[in-house]
Every structure is written in structure tokens, then in C-alpha cells.
Amino acid sequence: MKSPNDIWEDIGSLADDDVLTVLTKLFSIYETQLQKDAGNREALNFFHHLDNAISQASQCNSNRKPF
């Protein structure tokens, strides 16, 4: 298994379209896990962290918008 640093470098080398593909694939994997087991802690944690990341990114983007 690759280290987090190696994976971070791999992500950095991807085109924007491929980053979206990776995110979509991860979403699909964890969504399937929740469909099989609604209490799957790993999947629930993924969606919790994803929701937080989206909220943080949205807040940063709204702070950058001119008035």
C-alpha cells in the first residue's frame, strides 16, 4: 500500500477531470457500503468528512466573492 504522501503526489499529478473521477469513485464505493450496511462506520465517517470538506470549501469560496 502506498503512503499518504505518495497518494497525495498522485492526486497532485492528476488532471482536474481525473480528480473528479476519483472523488466520484470513492463516493460510489462508500455509498455501496452504506447500502449493504447502514451502520458501516467507515462509510459514515467518509461522508461526514466529505460533508465537512464541502462546507469548508463553500465557505472559502463565498468569502472570495466580490461584494
N, CA, C and O atoms as a GROMACS GRO file, in nm:
protein
  268
    1MET      N    1   0.083  -0.117   0.000
    1MET     CA    2   0.000   0.000   0.000
    1MET      C    3   0.088   0.124   0.000
    1MET      O    4   0.191   0.129   0.068
    2LYS      N    5   0.047   0.225  -0.077
    2LYS     CA    6   0.122   0.350  -0.085
    2LYS      C    7   0.102   0.432   0.043
    2LYS      O    8   0.001   0.418   0.112
    3SER      N    9   0.200   0.515   0.070
    3SER     CA   10   0.188   0.605   0.186
    3SER      C   11   0.096   0.722   0.150
    3SER      O   12   0.074   0.750   0.032
    4PRO      N   13   0.043   0.788   0.250
    4PRO     CA   14  -0.039   0.907   0.222
    4PRO      C   15   0.036   1.012   0.139
    4PRO      O   16  -0.023   1.076   0.053
    5ASN      N   17   0.165   1.029   0.164
    5ASN     CA   18   0.243   1.125   0.085
    5ASN      C   19   0.249   1.086  -0.062
    5ASN      O   20   0.237   1.171  -0.150
    6ASP      N   21   0.267   0.957  -0.088
    6ASP     CA   22   0.271   0.909  -0.227
    6ASP      C   23   0.136   0.931  -0.295
    6ASP      O   24   0.130   0.972  -0.411
    7ILE      N   25   0.030   0.903  -0.222
    7ILE     CA   26  -0.103   0.922  -0.279
    7ILE      C   27  -0.129   1.070  -0.303
    7ILE      O   28  -0.188   1.108  -0.404
    8TRP      N   29  -0.085   1.155  -0.209
    8TRP     CA   30  -0.102   1.299  -0.227
    8TRP      C   31  -0.032   1.346  -0.354
    8TRP      O   32  -0.086   1.427  -0.429
    9GLU      N   33   0.088   1.295  -0.379
    9GLU     CA   34   0.161   1.328  -0.502
    9GLU      C   35   0.085   1.278  -0.625
    9GLU      O   36   0.079   1.348  -0.727
   10ASP      N   37   0.029   1.159  -0.616
   10ASP     CA   38  -0.051   1.104  -0.728
   10ASP      C   39  -0.170   1.195  -0.758
   10ASP      O   40  -0.201   1.223  -0.874
   11ILE      N   41  -0.238   1.239  -0.652
   11ILE     CA   42  -0.352   1.329  -0.671
   11ILE      C   43  -0.307   1.458  -0.738
   11ILE      O   44  -0.373   1.508  -0.830
   12GLY      N   45  -0.195   1.511  -0.694
   12GLY     CA   46  -0.143   1.634  -0.750
   12GLY      C   47  -0.107   1.624  -0.896
   12GLY      O   48  -0.106   1.725  -0.968
   13SER      N   49  -0.077   1.504  -0.941
   13SER     CA   50  -0.038   1.486  -1.081
   13SER      C   51  -0.157   1.461  -1.174
   13SER      O   52  -0.141   1.455  -1.296
   14LEU      N   53  -0.277   1.448  -1.116
   14LEU     CA   54  -0.396   1.420  -1.197
   14LEU      C   55  -0.451   1.547  -1.261
   14LEU      O   56  -0.440   1.657  -1.205
   15ALA      N   57  -0.510   1.531  -1.376
   15ALA     CA   58  -0.585   1.641  -1.438
   15ALA      C   59  -0.714   1.662  -1.358
   15ALA      O   60  -0.760   1.571  -1.289
   16ASP      N   61  -0.771   1.783  -1.366
   16ASP     CA   62  -0.893   1.814  -1.290
   16ASP      C   63  -1.005   1.714  -1.316
   16ASP      O   64  -1.075   1.674  -1.223
   17ASP      N   65  -1.021   1.672  -1.441
   17ASP     CA   66  -1.125   1.575  -1.474
   17ASP      C   67  -1.103   1.443  -1.401
   17ASP      O   68  -1.198   1.379  -1.356
   18ASP      N   69  -0.976   1.404  -1.390
   18ASP     CA   70  -0.945   1.278  -1.322
   18ASP      C   71  -0.966   1.287  -1.171
   18ASP      O   72  -1.002   1.188  -1.108
   19VAL      N   73  -0.944   1.405  -1.113
   19VAL     CA   74  -0.970   1.423  -0.971
   19VAL      C   75  -1.119   1.404  -0.944
   19VAL      O   76  -1.157   1.340  -0.846
   20LEU      N   77  -1.203   1.458  -1.030
   20LEU     CA   78  -1.347   1.440  -1.017
   20LEU      C   79  -1.384   1.292  -1.030
   20LEU      O   80  -1.472   1.243  -0.959
   21THR      N   81  -1.318   1.221  -1.121
   21THR     CA   82  -1.343   1.078  -1.138
   21THR      C   83  -1.307   1.001  -1.012
   21THR      O   84  -1.380   0.911  -0.970
   22VAL      N   85  -1.194   1.036  -0.950
   22VAL     CA   86  -1.151   0.970  -0.826
   22VAL      C   87  -1.254   0.995  -0.716
   22VAL      O   88  -1.293   0.902  -0.645
   23LEU      N   89  -1.297   1.120  -0.700
   23LEU     CA   90  -1.395   1.153  -0.597
   23LEU      C   91  -1.526   1.078  -0.621
   23LEU      O   92  -1.587   1.026  -0.527
   24THR      N   93  -1.569   1.072  -0.745
   24THR     CA   94  -1.692   1.001  -0.779
   24THR      C   95  -1.679   0.853  -0.747
   24THR      O   96  -1.773   0.792  -0.695
   25LYS      N   97  -1.565   0.794  -0.776
   25LYS     CA   98  -1.541   0.652  -0.748
   25LYS      C   99  -1.544   0.626  -0.597
   25LYS      O  100  -1.606   0.530  -0.552
   26LEU      N  101  -1.477   0.712  -0.519
   26LEU     CA  102  -1.479   0.697  -0.374
   26LEU      C  103  -1.622   0.710  -0.319
   26LEU      O  104  -1.663   0.631  -0.234
   27PHE      N  105  -1.696   0.808  -0.369
   27PHE     CA  106  -1.834   0.827  -0.327
   27PHE      C  107  -1.914   0.700  -0.353
   27PHE      O  108  -1.987   0.653  -0.266
   28SER      N  109  -1.898   0.645  -0.471
   28SER     CA  110  -1.972   0.524  -0.511
   28SER      C  111  -1.936   0.405  -0.422
   28SER      O  112  -2.024   0.328  -0.382
   29ILE      N  113  -1.808   0.390  -0.392
   29ILE     CA  114  -1.763   0.278  -0.307
   29ILE      C  115  -1.829   0.287  -0.169
   29ILE      O  116  -1.883   0.188  -0.119
   30TYR      N  117  -1.824   0.405  -0.108
   30TYR     CA  118  -1.880   0.420   0.027
   30TYR      C  119  -2.032   0.420   0.027
   30TYR      O  120  -2.094   0.375   0.124
   31GLU      N  121  -2.092   0.469  -0.079
   31GLU     CA  122  -2.237   0.463  -0.091
   31GLU      C  123  -2.283   0.316  -0.096
   31GLU      O  124  -2.382   0.280  -0.033
   32THR      N  125  -2.211   0.234  -0.170
   32THR     CA  126  -2.244   0.092  -0.178
   32THR      C  127  -2.228   0.025  -0.043
   32THR      O  128  -2.310  -0.060  -0.005
   33GLN      N  129  -2.124   0.062   0.031
   33GLN     CA  130  -2.106   0.006   0.165
   33GLN      C  131  -2.223   0.040   0.256
   33GLN      O  132  -2.269  -0.044   0.333
   34LEU      N  133  -2.271   0.164   0.246
   34LEU     CA  134  -2.386   0.203   0.329
   34LEU      C  135  -2.514   0.132   0.286
   34LEU      O  136  -2.599   0.102   0.369
   35GLN      N  137  -2.528   0.106   0.157
   35GLN     CA  138  -2.646   0.033   0.110
   35GLN      C  139  -2.647  -0.109   0.165
   35GLN      O  140  -2.753  -0.165   0.194
   36LYS      N  141  -2.529  -0.167   0.179
   36LYS     CA  142  -2.518  -0.303   0.233
   36LYS      C  143  -2.531  -0.305   0.384
   36LYS      O  144  -2.584  -0.401   0.441
   37ASP      N  145  -2.483  -0.198   0.450
   37ASP     CA  146  -2.484  -0.190   0.596
   37ASP      C  147  -2.495  -0.043   0.636
   37ASP      O  148  -2.396   0.030   0.634
   38ALA      N  149  -2.616  -0.002   0.672
   38ALA     CA  150  -2.642   0.140   0.703
   38ALA      C  151  -2.561   0.191   0.822
   38ALA      O  152  -2.549   0.312   0.841
   39GLY      N  153  -2.506   0.102   0.902
   39GLY     CA  154  -2.427   0.141   1.018
   39GLY      C  155  -2.278   0.133   0.996
   39GLY      O  156  -2.201   0.142   1.092
   40ASN      N  157  -2.235   0.115   0.873
   40ASN     CA  158  -2.092   0.100   0.843
   40ASN      C  159  -2.017   0.226   0.886
   40ASN      O  160  -2.031   0.332   0.824
   41ARG      N  161  -1.936   0.215   0.992
   41ARG     CA  162  -1.867   0.331   1.049
   41ARG      C  163  -1.770   0.394   0.950
   41ARG      O  164  -1.760   0.517   0.943
   42GLU      N  165  -1.699   0.312   0.875
   42GLU     CA  166  -1.603   0.365   0.778
   42GLU      C  167  -1.674   0.452   0.674
   42GLU      O  168  -1.628   0.562   0.643
   43ALA      N  169  -1.784   0.404   0.622
   43ALA     CA  170  -1.860   0.479   0.522
   43ALA      C  171  -1.923   0.604   0.582
   43ALA      O  172  -1.921   0.711   0.522
   44LEU      N  173  -1.978   0.590   0.702
   44LEU     CA  174  -2.038   0.706   0.769
   44LEU      C  175  -1.932   0.814   0.794
   44LEU      O  176  -1.959   0.932   0.776
   45ASN      N  177  -1.814   0.772   0.837
   45ASN     CA  178  -1.705   0.868   0.860
   45ASN      C  179  -1.663   0.935   0.730
   45ASN      O  180  -1.637   1.055   0.728
   46PHE      N  181  -1.658   0.859   0.621
   46PHE     CA  182  -1.622   0.917   0.492
   46PHE      C  183  -1.721   1.028   0.456
   46PHE      O  184  -1.679   1.138   0.419
   47PHE      N  185  -1.850   1.001   0.466
   47PHE     CA  186  -1.950   1.101   0.428
   47PHE      C  187  -1.951   1.219   0.525
   47PHE      O  188  -1.976   1.332   0.484
   48HIS      N  189  -1.924   1.195   0.651
   48HIS     CA  190  -1.913   1.303   0.748
   48HIS      C  191  -1.796   1.396   0.710
   48HIS      O  192  -1.812   1.518   0.706
   49HIS      N  193  -1.681   1.337   0.684
   49HIS     CA  194  -1.563   1.416   0.646
   49HIS      C  195  -1.583   1.485   0.511
   49HIS      O  196  -1.540   1.599   0.492
   50LEU      N  197  -1.647   1.417   0.418
   50LEU     CA  198  -1.674   1.477   0.287
   50LEU      C  199  -1.767   1.597   0.302
   50LEU      O  200  -1.744   1.701   0.240
   51ASP      N  201  -1.870   1.583   0.383
   51ASP     CA  202  -1.962   1.693   0.407
   51ASP      C  203  -1.889   1.812   0.468
   51ASP      O  204  -1.911   1.927   0.428
   52ASN      N  205  -1.803   1.786   0.566
   52ASN     CA  206  -1.725   1.894   0.628
   52ASN      C  207  -1.634   1.962   0.526
   52ASN      O  208  -1.624   2.085   0.524
   53ALA      N  209  -1.569   1.885   0.442
   53ALA     CA  210  -1.479   1.941   0.342
   53ALA      C  211  -1.555   2.028   0.242
   53ALA      O  212  -1.508   2.135   0.204
   54ILE      N  213  -1.672   1.982   0.201
   54ILE     CA  214  -1.755   2.060   0.108
   54ILE      C  215  -1.798   2.190   0.174
   54ILE      O  216  -1.793   2.296   0.112
   55SER      N  217  -1.840   2.183   0.300
   55SER     CA  218  -1.882   2.304   0.372
   55SER      C  219  -1.768   2.403   0.384
   55SER      O  220  -1.787   2.523   0.363
   56GLN      N  221  -1.650   2.354   0.418
   56GLN     CA  222  -1.534   2.442   0.432
   56GLN      C  223  -1.497   2.506   0.299
   56GLN      O  224  -1.467   2.625   0.293
   57ALA      N  225  -1.500   2.428   0.193
   57ALA     CA  226  -1.468   2.482   0.060
   57ALA      C  227  -1.571   2.585   0.018
   57ALA      O  228  -1.537   2.687  -0.041
   58SER      N  229  -1.698   2.559   0.048
   58SER     CA  230  -1.805   2.653   0.013
   58SER      C  231  -1.789   2.784   0.089
   58SER      O  232  -1.810   2.891   0.033
   59GLN      N  233  -1.751   2.775   0.216
   59GLN     CA  234  -1.729   2.896   0.296
   59GLN      C  235  -1.611   2.976   0.242
   59GLN      O  236  -1.618   3.098   0.234
   60CYS      N  237  -1.504   2.908   0.205
   60CYS     CA  238  -1.388   2.977   0.150
   60CYS      C  239  -1.424   3.046   0.019
   60CYS      O  240  -1.382   3.159  -0.006
   61ASN      N  241  -1.500   2.977  -0.065
   61ASN     CA  242  -1.540   3.034  -0.194
   61ASN      C  243  -1.632   3.154  -0.175
   61ASN      O  244  -1.622   3.252  -0.249
   62SER      N  245  -1.723   3.149  -0.076
   62SER     CA  246  -1.814   3.261  -0.056
   62SER      C  247  -1.739   3.382   0.001
   62SER      O  248  -1.779   3.496  -0.022
   63ASN      N  249  -1.631   3.358   0.074
   63ASN     CA  250  -1.550   3.467   0.127
   63ASN      C  251  -1.470   3.537   0.018
   63ASN      O  252  -1.429   3.652   0.035
   64ARG      N  253  -1.447   3.471  -0.093
   64ARG     CA  254  -1.368   3.526  -0.204
   64ARG      C  255  -1.452   3.607  -0.301
   64ARG      O  256  -1.397   3.684  -0.381
   65LYS      N  257  -1.584   3.591  -0.297
   65LYS     CA  258  -1.671   3.658  -0.393
   65LYS      C  259  -1.672   3.808  -0.365
   65LYS      O  260  -1.684   3.851  -0.250
   66PRO      N  261  -1.659   3.889  -0.471
   66PRO     CA  262  -1.666   4.034  -0.450
   66PRO      C  263  -1.807   4.076  -0.415
   66PRO      O  264  -1.905   4.011  -0.453
   67PHE      N  265  -1.818   4.183  -0.343
   67PHE     CA  266  -1.948   4.233  -0.299
   67PHE      C  267  -2.004   4.333  -0.396
   67PHE      O  268  -2.114   4.385  -0.375
   0.00000   0.00000   0.00000
